[in-house]
Amino acid sequence: MQMTDISIKALTKPGRYTDDQTKGLHLWVKDSGRKYWNLRYTCAGGRKGIGLGAYPEVSLKQARIRAVEQRSLINKGVDPMEVKNPPKAPALVPVGQKFQDFALDYIETMRPKWRNQKHGDQWVATVTNYAFPIIGAMPLADIDTQHVLDVLAPIWVSKTETAVRLRGRVERILSAAITRKLRPAGNPALWKGHLENLLPTPRARDKHHEALPYDDVPAFMAKLRETDGISALALEFTILNASRTGEVLLARRTEVQGNVWIIPGNRMKAGRQHQVPLCQRSLNLVMIAQSLDPDSEYLFSRGGKPLSSMAMLMMVRRMQAGLTVHGFRSSFRDWVSEETDHSPEVAEMALAHTIGNKVEQAYRRGNLLERRRRLMQDWESYCMVGNREDLRLASVGA
């Protein structure tokens, strides 16, 4: 048709109308009455179309100019659609990125989460001293189980604690690489169901107080909550509050005031009164224990008598051989250092450790009880459900 502004304004019937003056230029009238310019053209052996805008926002004159501009590109062998919508460039993925480079980047990325500068430095030190000499220059995708064994085996027995931590750190680094698609799935540093079949189970670092690696605590606690009996309640209470066995065995109901458990000095190792902020699960345990022995003066008792000194230890050993009740205090302390930004001083005070007169006095002047309450709430949450993004309930080490 012979297009003019007057004839275009008069168009109301839906359809496609061809401009008689500009090759391939069409005006499409939609059912809604809206009108759109479109240029039809042939490129690379196929028929295509490209929008040039809506009428009257784009006038007849402007549409013809745009059509001529697009035709100029076509005559040069350029597809206007590719100019308008260029293909997205593929993401730049490091090819064959080395373990050492990725590990150091990962540690720096995680530092804000840890907050503790010393913790990040420990990561750097362990992977630098033991992993980098063997797998540092290897591409992430090439590292397999044997390479991880070559890193761990020389120190697995002689430096067990360091080796366990190193394994966990290598696992987390490789897990991050898998997530970023820098290596195939299948983590060669995984303990459960993998390296546990190739390396002896690591001995606890303290022969007298064997500790469960904190990664295993949530799974242990889940199993403990399924166990009936007053000993199980007492053990769970002890772990949740990072307490000593003797502090709990002789604990009296009168010592619990609101949501604080006040332990008299004569039952404390340091010989002075200690306040323990009790979180919700601990308060529930106290109520359950009271319902089982209503007339007792003790928090956890049978027939009005406190539990024996071996009751909780036997419970622990029935659940997992080689562990001790006291070892869970070490699990708690490791978790604070490795996974939280709570200060070491607050953690030591929660354990009722002596931390030095000047520091201790400074902390006592502040609201230390509330800071310890926040710490123990985080610990309770971790014990109940775990709080790490990559939590593996049955892994060993960290």
C-alpha positions as CSV (number, residue, x, y, z in Angstrom):
1,M,0.0,0.0,0.0
2,Q,1.0,3.6,-0.4
3,M,1.7,4.6,3.2
4,T,1.2,8.1,4.6
5,D,0.6,9.2,8.1
6,I,-3.0,9.7,7.2
7,S,-3.5,6.3,5.8
8,I,-1.7,4.6,8.7
9,K,-3.9,6.4,11.2
10,A,-6.9,5.1,9.4
11,L,-5.9,1.5,9.6
12,T,-7.9,-0.5,12.0
13,K,-8.2,-4.0,10.5
14,P,-5.6,-6.4,12.1
15,G,-3.0,-7.6,9.6
16,R,0.3,-6.9,8.0
17,Y,0.7,-3.9,5.6
18,T,3.7,-3.5,3.2
19,D,5.3,-0.2,2.6
20,D,5.5,0.3,-1.2
21,Q,8.6,2.5,-0.9
22,T,11.0,0.6,1.4
23,K,11.9,-3.0,0.7
24,G,10.8,-5.4,3.5
25,L,9.2,-2.7,5.7
26,H,5.9,-3.8,7.1
27,L,3.4,-2.3,9.5
28,W,1.6,-4.9,11.7
29,V,-1.7,-4.0,13.2
30,K,-2.5,-6.1,16.2
31,D,-6.0,-7.2,17.4
32,S,-5.5,-4.7,20.2
33,G,-5.2,-1.9,17.7
34,R,-1.6,-1.3,18.4
35,K,0.7,-0.9,15.4
36,Y,4.3,-2.0,15.1
37,W,7.0,-1.7,12.4
38,N,8.9,-4.8,11.3
39,L,11.6,-5.4,8.7
40,R,11.5,-8.7,6.9
41,Y,14.8,-9.8,5.4
42,T,16.8,-12.8,4.2
43,C,20.1,-13.7,5.9
44,A,22.2,-16.9,5.8
45,G,19.6,-18.5,3.7
46,G,16.7,-17.9,6.1
47,R,13.8,-15.5,6.4
48,K,13.9,-13.3,9.5
49,G,12.2,-10.3,10.9
50,I,13.4,-7.5,13.3
51,G,11.2,-5.0,15.1
52,L,11.8,-1.3,14.4
53,G,9.5,0.1,17.1
54,A,5.8,1.0,17.6
55,Y,3.7,3.6,15.7
56,P,3.2,6.5,16.4
57,E,6.3,6.5,18.7
58,V,8.3,5.7,15.6
59,S,6.9,7.7,12.7
60,L,6.7,6.5,9.1
61,K,9.8,8.6,8.2
62,Q,11.8,7.2,11.2
63,A,10.8,3.6,10.3
64,R,12.0,4.0,6.7
65,I,15.3,5.4,7.9
66,R,15.8,2.5,10.4
67,A,14.9,0.0,7.7
68,V,17.5,1.5,5.3
69,E,20.1,1.3,8.1
70,Q,19.4,-2.3,8.8
71,R,19.5,-3.1,5.0
72,S,22.9,-1.5,4.9
73,L,24.1,-4.0,7.6
74,I,22.5,-6.9,5.7
75,N,24.3,-5.9,2.5
76,K,27.6,-6.2,4.4
77,G,26.7,-9.7,5.5
78,V,25.8,-8.7,9.1
79,D,22.6,-10.1,10.6
80,P,20.8,-7.2,12.4
81,M,19.3,-9.6,14.9
82,E,22.8,-10.6,16.1
83,V,23.7,-6.9,16.4
84,K,20.5,-6.2,18.4
85,N,20.8,-9.4,20.6
86,P,24.4,-10.5,20.6
87,P,25.0,-14.0,22.0
88,K,26.1,-13.9,25.6
89,A,29.8,-14.5,26.1
90,P,30.4,-17.7,28.0
91,A,31.5,-17.2,31.6
92,L,35.2,-17.0,32.0
93,V,36.1,-20.2,33.9
94,P,39.7,-20.7,34.8
95,V,41.0,-23.7,32.8
96,G,43.1,-26.0,34.8
97,Q,43.2,-23.8,37.9
98,K,45.8,-25.0,40.4
99,F,44.9,-26.2,43.8
100,Q,47.2,-23.7,45.5
101,D,45.8,-20.7,43.8
102,F,42.2,-21.8,44.5
103,A,42.9,-22.7,48.1
104,L,44.4,-19.4,48.9
105,D,41.5,-17.6,47.2
106,Y,39.0,-19.7,49.1
107,I,40.7,-19.0,52.5
108,E,40.7,-15.2,51.8
109,T,37.0,-15.4,50.8
110,M,36.1,-17.2,54.0
111,R,38.0,-15.0,56.4
112,P,35.1,-12.5,56.9
113,K,33.0,-15.5,58.0
114,W,35.6,-16.7,60.5
115,R,36.4,-13.2,61.8
116,N,39.3,-14.8,63.7
117,Q,42.6,-13.9,61.9
118,K,44.4,-16.7,63.7
119,H,42.0,-19.3,62.3
120,G,42.6,-18.2,58.8
121,D,46.3,-18.2,59.4
122,Q,46.1,-21.8,60.6
123,W,44.4,-22.8,57.4
124,V,47.1,-21.2,55.3
125,A,49.8,-22.8,57.5
126,T,48.5,-26.4,57.3
127,V,47.7,-26.4,53.5
128,T,51.0,-24.6,52.8
129,N,53.1,-27.0,54.8
130,Y,51.5,-30.3,54.0
131,A,49.2,-30.0,50.9
132,F,51.0,-27.6,48.6
133,P,54.2,-29.5,48.3
134,I,52.2,-32.5,46.9
135,I,49.1,-31.1,45.2
136,G,49.6,-27.4,45.2
137,A,50.7,-27.2,41.5
138,M,48.1,-29.7,40.3
139,P,44.9,-28.7,38.4
140,L,41.9,-29.0,40.7
141,A,40.3,-31.5,38.3
142,D,43.2,-33.8,38.4
143,I,43.4,-34.4,42.1
144,D,42.2,-37.9,43.1
145,T,42.1,-40.1,46.2
146,Q,45.7,-41.3,45.9
147,H,46.9,-37.7,45.8
148,V,45.0,-36.9,49.0
149,L,46.4,-40.0,50.6
150,D,49.9,-38.8,49.6
151,V,49.2,-35.6,51.5
152,L,47.7,-37.3,54.7
153,A,49.5,-40.6,55.1
154,P,52.9,-39.2,56.2
155,I,51.4,-37.4,59.2
156,W,48.2,-39.4,59.9
157,V,49.7,-41.3,62.8
158,S,52.6,-39.0,63.9
159,K,50.5,-35.7,63.8
160,T,47.0,-37.0,64.0
161,E,45.3,-33.8,65.1
162,T,47.0,-31.8,62.4
163,A,46.2,-34.5,59.8
164,V,42.5,-34.6,60.7
165,R,42.2,-30.8,60.4
166,L,44.1,-30.9,57.2
167,R,41.8,-33.5,55.7
168,G,38.8,-31.5,56.6
169,R,40.3,-28.3,55.1
170,V,41.2,-30.0,51.8
171,E,37.7,-31.5,51.7
172,R,36.1,-28.1,52.0
173,I,38.4,-26.5,49.4
174,L,37.7,-29.3,46.9
175,S,34.0,-29.1,47.7
176,A,34.0,-25.4,46.9
177,A,35.8,-26.2,43.6
178,I,33.1,-28.8,42.8
179,T,30.4,-26.2,43.5
180,R,32.1,-23.8,41.1
181,K,32.3,-26.5,38.5
182,L,36.1,-26.4,38.5
183,R,36.4,-30.1,39.0
184,P,34.0,-33.1,38.6
185,A,31.7,-34.2,41.4
186,G,33.1,-36.7,43.9
187,N,35.3,-35.4,46.7
188,P,38.5,-37.4,47.1
189,A,39.0,-36.0,50.6
190,L,35.6,-37.1,52.0
191,W,35.9,-39.2,55.1
192,K,32.6,-41.0,55.5
193,G,32.3,-43.9,53.2
194,H,35.6,-43.1,51.5
195,L,38.9,-42.3,53.3
196,E,37.6,-44.1,56.4
197,N,38.1,-47.3,54.3
198,L,41.7,-46.4,53.5
199,L,43.0,-44.8,56.7
200,P,42.8,-45.9,60.3
201,T,40.3,-44.1,62.5
202,P,42.3,-41.3,64.1
203,R,43.1,-41.6,67.8
204,A,41.7,-38.9,70.0
205,R,44.3,-36.3,70.9
206,D,43.9,-36.7,74.6
207,K,44.0,-40.3,76.0
208,H,42.2,-39.2,79.1
209,H,39.5,-37.1,77.6
210,E,38.9,-38.5,74.1
211,A,36.9,-35.8,72.2
212,L,34.4,-36.3,69.4
213,P,35.2,-34.0,66.4
214,Y,32.6,-31.3,66.5
215,D,31.4,-32.1,63.0
216,D,30.1,-35.4,64.5
217,V,28.3,-33.7,67.5
218,P,24.9,-33.0,65.8
219,A,24.6,-36.7,64.7
220,F,25.6,-37.9,68.2
221,M,23.0,-35.6,69.8
222,A,20.3,-36.7,67.5
223,K,21.0,-40.3,68.5
224,L,21.1,-39.3,72.1
225,R,17.7,-37.6,72.0
226,E,16.3,-40.9,70.8
227,T,17.6,-42.6,73.9
228,D,15.4,-43.0,77.0
229,G,16.5,-42.7,80.6
230,I,17.7,-40.1,83.1
231,S,21.3,-40.7,82.2
232,A,20.6,-39.7,78.6
233,L,18.9,-36.5,79.8
234,A,21.8,-35.7,82.1
235,L,24.4,-36.3,79.3
236,E,22.5,-34.1,76.9
237,F,22.3,-31.3,79.5
238,T,26.0,-31.7,80.2
239,I,27.0,-31.4,76.5
240,L,24.7,-28.5,75.8
241,N,26.2,-26.5,78.6
242,A,29.8,-27.7,78.1
243,S,29.8,-28.7,81.8
244,R,32.0,-31.0,83.9
245,T,30.4,-34.3,85.0
246,G,30.7,-33.5,88.7
247,E,29.0,-30.1,88.2
248,V,25.9,-31.9,86.8
249,L,25.7,-35.0,89.0
250,L,25.2,-33.0,92.2
251,A,23.3,-30.1,90.7
252,R,20.2,-29.2,92.7
253,R,16.9,-27.8,91.5
254,T,17.3,-24.9,93.9
255,E,20.4,-23.8,91.9
256,V,18.3,-23.1,88.8
257,Q,16.9,-19.6,89.2
258,G,14.9,-18.6,86.1
259,N,17.1,-19.4,83.2
260,V,20.4,-19.3,85.0
261,W,22.0,-22.2,86.8
262,I,24.2,-21.0,89.7
263,I,26.8,-23.6,90.7
264,P,28.3,-23.0,94.1
265,G,32.1,-22.6,94.4
266,N,32.5,-25.8,96.4
267,R,31.6,-27.8,93.4
268,M,33.7,-25.9,90.9
269,K,37.2,-26.8,90.0
270,A,38.3,-23.1,90.4
271,G,36.6,-22.9,93.8
272,R,34.3,-20.1,93.0
273,Q,30.7,-19.7,92.0
274,H,29.8,-20.1,88.3
275,Q,26.7,-19.0,86.5
276,V,25.5,-21.0,83.5
277,P,22.9,-19.4,81.2
278,L,20.4,-22.1,80.4
279,C,18.9,-22.2,76.9
280,Q,15.5,-23.6,76.0
281,R,16.5,-27.2,75.4
282,S,18.3,-27.3,78.7
283,L,15.3,-25.9,80.6
284,N,13.1,-28.6,78.9
285,L,15.5,-31.3,80.0
286,V,15.3,-30.0,83.6
287,M,11.5,-30.2,83.4
288,I,11.5,-33.7,82.0
289,A,13.9,-34.9,84.6
290,Q,11.8,-33.4,87.4
291,S,8.7,-35.2,86.1
292,L,10.6,-38.5,86.3
293,D,11.6,-38.0,89.9
294,P,9.2,-35.3,91.3
295,D,10.3,-35.4,94.9
296,S,14.1,-35.3,94.4
297,E,16.2,-32.3,95.3
298,Y,18.6,-33.1,92.4
299,L,18.3,-32.0,88.7
300,F,18.9,-35.6,87.5
301,S,18.3,-38.5,89.9
302,R,16.7,-41.8,90.5
303,G,14.6,-42.4,93.6
304,G,15.8,-39.1,95.0
305,K,19.5,-40.1,94.7
306,P,22.0,-38.5,92.3
307,L,23.3,-40.5,89.4
308,S,26.5,-42.4,89.9
309,S,29.8,-41.0,88.7
310,M,29.9,-43.6,85.9
311,A,26.3,-43.2,84.6
312,M,27.0,-40.7,81.9
313,L,30.4,-42.2,80.9
314,M,28.7,-45.6,80.4
315,M,26.0,-43.9,78.3
316,V,28.7,-42.3,76.1
317,R,30.6,-45.5,75.7
318,R,27.5,-47.5,74.8
319,M,26.8,-45.0,72.0
320,Q,30.4,-44.7,70.7
321,A,33.4,-46.5,72.1
322,G,36.5,-44.5,73.1
323,L,34.7,-41.2,74.0
324,T,34.5,-39.5,77.3
325,V,32.0,-37.0,78.7
326,H,34.7,-34.5,79.4
327,G,35.8,-34.7,75.8
328,F,32.7,-32.8,74.7
329,R,34.1,-29.7,76.3
330,S,37.0,-30.0,73.8
331,S,34.5,-30.5,71.0
332,F,32.7,-27.3,72.1
333,R,36.0,-25.3,72.4
334,D,37.1,-26.4,68.9
335,W,33.7,-25.5,67.4
336,V,34.0,-22.0,68.9
337,S,37.4,-21.4,67.4
338,E,36.8,-23.0,64.1
339,E,33.2,-22.0,63.2
340,T,32.2,-18.9,65.2
341,D,33.3,-15.3,65.8
342,H,32.7,-15.5,69.6
343,S,35.8,-14.3,71.4
344,P,38.1,-16.9,73.0
345,E,37.7,-15.2,76.4
346,V,34.0,-15.7,76.4
347,A,34.4,-19.3,75.4
348,E,37.0,-19.9,78.2
349,M,34.6,-18.2,80.7
350,A,31.8,-20.5,79.5
351,L,34.1,-23.4,80.3
352,A,34.8,-21.9,83.7
353,H,38.5,-21.7,82.9
354,T,40.7,-19.1,84.5
355,I,41.8,-16.6,81.8
356,G,44.0,-14.2,83.6
357,N,43.2,-11.5,86.2
358,K,43.3,-8.4,84.0
359,V,41.3,-9.9,81.1
360,E,38.9,-11.7,83.4
361,Q,38.2,-8.5,85.4
362,A,37.6,-6.6,82.2
363,Y,35.1,-9.2,81.0
364,R,33.4,-9.4,84.4
365,R,32.8,-5.7,84.3
366,G,30.8,-6.1,81.1
367,N,27.6,-8.1,80.5
368,L,29.5,-11.3,80.2
369,L,26.5,-13.5,81.1
370,E,24.5,-12.3,78.1
371,R,27.5,-12.7,75.8
372,R,27.8,-16.3,77.1
373,R,24.1,-16.8,76.6
374,R,24.4,-15.9,72.9
375,L,27.3,-18.3,72.7
376,M,25.4,-21.2,74.3
377,Q,22.4,-20.5,72.2
378,D,24.5,-20.9,69.1
379,W,26.0,-24.1,70.5
380,E,22.6,-25.5,71.3
381,S,21.4,-24.7,67.8
382,Y,24.5,-26.4,66.4
383,C,24.0,-29.5,68.6
384,M,20.4,-29.7,67.6
385,V,20.5,-29.3,63.8
386,G,24.0,-28.2,62.8
387,N,24.7,-24.7,61.5
388,R,27.3,-25.1,58.7
389,E,26.4,-24.6,55.1
390,D,28.2,-27.8,54.1
391,L,27.3,-29.8,57.3
392,R,28.2,-33.4,57.0
393,L,26.8,-35.0,60.2
394,A,29.2,-37.9,60.1
395,S,32.4,-36.5,58.8
396,V,35.6,-36.5,60.8
397,G,37.6,-33.4,61.7
398,A,37.3,-29.8,60.4
